[in-house]
Amino acid sequence: MSERGALLPTLDRLFAGPRDSVLTIKAFLEGLESRSYAFAIAAINLPNCIPTGLPWLSTITGVPMFLLVVQYFLGRPVPSLPDIVGRRGLPRGKLQDLLKRIRRHIERLENAIHPRRAWWVTGMPRRCLQLTWMLLIVLLALPIPFDNFLPACAILLFCLALIEGDGVMAMLGWLFTFFTVVWTIFLLMIGHAAIMAAIAAARHVLFD
């Protein structure tokens, strides 16, 4: 995003159209034209930052985000997706409703983002950020219940940091990454305890 306030006009243009028409991921990426990978990933990731209640949303959006970030690391100048993924999409009506709900939040983000604290987005800190960015996208794509919001926020903040060279956004991204790690470990511990309890109960029923 080379100019200020470019995200909302771009989303307005791409989401415009009949409410029952579907905006595919391929059409969305083509509509971004020369925008950066970080911009594309940020826009695809936006629905995960709001509790929409759509099932499998994090996986549906996480898979193309992962394919994009891999291409980003490979240095490909233009992002592309396989047809089986690129043909998937969401109704424009739902996207328009979502954008209406979060418009003022995006406006605040656009006003708050600008280049600063360059140390956080250059050299080794930048490379660490990029690697963590990819790992968060992998985590988001996994079907782990109740583990979408925090990594989605961290991914968005890292995208904004990369787009505008904003070290403050990078610091906030690292903070949400820490919360993501803690929360994911907690969920995995609960899941392990639940599985062990179910096995113990099954053994009791079958063998006692």
N, C-alpha and C positions, 0 to 999 in steps of 0.2 A: 504494500500500500504506500505508494510514493507520495501521495497528496493527503492532506488532512481531511477527515470526514468522508473517506471514500467508501467505507463499508456499507452504510445504510443506502445510499443511492444505488450501489451495485446490487444489493439484496432486493430492493424495490423493483429494479429492472428485471431480475431473474425470476422473482416470485410472481410478477404480474401475469395475468391471463385468467381464463375461466377457472372457477374454483374446483371443478371436477377433473380438470386436466392434470396430468402427472408431470412433475419436473424430475427428469431422470438425473442420476449422478453425472452421466456423460455430458448431458446438455448443460448442467450446472458448471462443470469444469471448463467446458468450451466457452461458456459465457464469461468466465473470469479472464479469458484471453491471456495477457502477459503478466497477470498478477503472480505473486510469489507462491511457492508451495505452502508457506506458513499462512498466507491469506486463505488459500483453498482449504487447508485443514481446519483453520479457525472457523470458517463459515460452515463446513460440514459438521463440526463439533458443537456448534451453538445449541441445537436442540437438546443435547445431553446436559447442558447447564441449567435447564429448566425442568421441573418435575411434570412432564407431559403425560405420563402414564401409558405411553405407547410401548407395547411389548417388543422386546428384542431390538429396541432402537439403538442401544449402545453397540451391539454387534453389527447391525446393518450399517451403521456409520463408521464403526471402528475398522472394519475390513478394508474399505477403500482408503481410509486415513493411513492404515499401515502400508498399503501398496504405494501410496503417495510418498510417505516418508522414506521408504526404501529407494524409490526413484530419486528422491532428494539427495540421499547419501551417495547414490551412484553418479550424481552430477548430470542427470538428464535435464535438458533445458525446458522441455515441455512435459507436463504430467499427462499420463494416459492410463486407461483402465481396461481390463478385459471386458468384452461385451456382456458376459454373464453378470458382471458387477455393474457395469455402466448403465445397463437397461433398468436397473432397480431405481426406485424413487419414491416420492411422497406426493399426495395431492396438493396442488397449489393452494387450495382453500385452507388446509391445515397449516401450511407454511405461512400464509398471509396472517392467519389468526395468531400464530406464534410470534411473528415479527411485530404485530400490533401490541402484544403483551410485553415484549422486551425492548421496544423501541427506545423508551426513555433511558433504559440502562445502557444500551449501546451508545446513545448520544453522550452520556456521562463518560463512558470509557473513551470515546473518541476525543473528548475535550481534555481528558486526563493524560493521554498517552503522548509522549514526546521524548526525543533523545536526551538521556541523562545517565549518570553513573555508568559510564561506558565500560569500566573494568569488568562488570558482570556479564557483558555480552561481547567480549573480545577475547582472543587467545584461548588459553586452556579452559577458563570458565565457560566460554561459548561452546567448546567441544563437549564438555561435561553436560551442559544444558541440552545440547542436541541429542546426545546419547540417552539421557534421562527422558527427554521428550518422546523418543521412539519407544522406550520401555513402557511409558505411561499409556501410549496408544495401544500397545499389545495388551496391557492389563485391561484397558477399557473394552477391547474387543472380546475378551473372555466372558462367558455367560456366568458371572459371579453375582448373585442377588445382592442388592443393596450396596453395591460397590461401584457406582457409576458417577455420582455427582462430584466427589472430590477429585478423582483423576481428570474428569472432564474440565473442571475449573483450572487445574494445574496446566493441562494441555493448552487451554485458551490463553492463559497468562504467558506461557512460554512463546506461543505464537505471536502475541502482541509485542513481547520483548524482541523477538527476531525481526518483526516487521518494521518497527520504529527504532530499534536500537535503544530500548528503554530498560535500563538496569533496575529501576524500581519494579517494573512488571516481572523481571526475572527473579528478584528477591521474593516477591509475592508467590511466584510459581514454585520456588523452592519451599516456601512455607506450606503451600497446599500439597506439595509432594511429600513432605514430612507427615502431614495429617493423613495422607493416602496410605503411606506405609503402615502407620500405627493402626488405622482402621481396618486395612486388609488383613493384617496379622490377627487382629481381634476376631474378624469374621471367620478366618481359617481355623482359629482355635475353637470357636463355637461349632463350626461344621465338623471338626474332628471329634469333639466331645459328643455331638449328636449322633454321629455314625457309630462310635464305640458304644453308646447307650443302646442304640437300635440292635447292634450285634449281640450285646449282653442280653437284651430282652428276648431276642430270637432263640438264643441258646437256652434260656430258661424255659421257654415254651416248648422247644423241641426235645430237650434232653432231661429236663427235671420232672 
